[in-house]
Amino acid sequence: MEKVKIYVSIFLKGILAGICIAIGGFLYIKARESTELIIVPAFLFSIGLILICNFGFFLYTGKICYLVDKMIAKEGIQYGIQLVLGLVGNYVGAIFIGFVLNKTLGSFNIVKTMVDIKLDYAWWKLIILGIFCGMFIYFAVEGFAKVNNKIGKYIILMLCVAGFIICGFEHCVADMFYFALAGVYTGKSLIAILFIIIGNSIGGLFVPLIRRVLYE
């Protein structure tokens, strides 16, 4: 029964994290409509991860980074289940907000363009772009957790989030929201998300693995 409560909590926190990313994504879209400069919209997107880190919600791309630690502690299987539940929750939250905004406000030309570009990428490009995004997310969440300076932890988080957006890297939960906001629910979009999830997972695990080799 205790495990069930934990799993339900993870799922609900996953939904809330998906909603937060959707909020950041929508701020990004609205800002992009009013300016050709990507820098300001990119920084506005970081509000999503700021909310998640402060309220303790469950974002898959942030939590996958700690799978190595859990496996070493022999908690890998249980943590893996939590990751899956959290990811499903992220999907539900992001898709829900995207669906509601699409039905309320309609689609946006910039979103359609973004989605078309993402769907035109080859599978290996989605994985590579996802890997680099996963690395940025690791630096963001680990920096937020480890930096003691209250201002410094927000600076590193915002710079990392803005960085992966400016570079055009792919974040699976954000892309879930964008596809829903564009009203795109196809097998091709689902496959694209799966490849991005693979990339985000590899990127999120890469630096922790290297750190283990170097320092332990």
Secondary structure, DSSP 8 states (H G I E B T S, - for coil): -HHHHHHHHHHHHHHHHHHHHHHHHHHHHHHHHH-S-SHHHHHHHTHHHHHHHHHT---HHHHGGGHHHHHHTT-HHHHHHHHHHHHHHHHHHHHHHHHHHHHHH---HHHHHHHHHHHHS-HHHHHHHHHHHHHHHHHHHHHHHH--SHHHHHHHHHHHHHHHHHTT---HHHHHHHHHHTT---HHHHHHHHHHHHHHHHHHHHHHHHHHHHH-
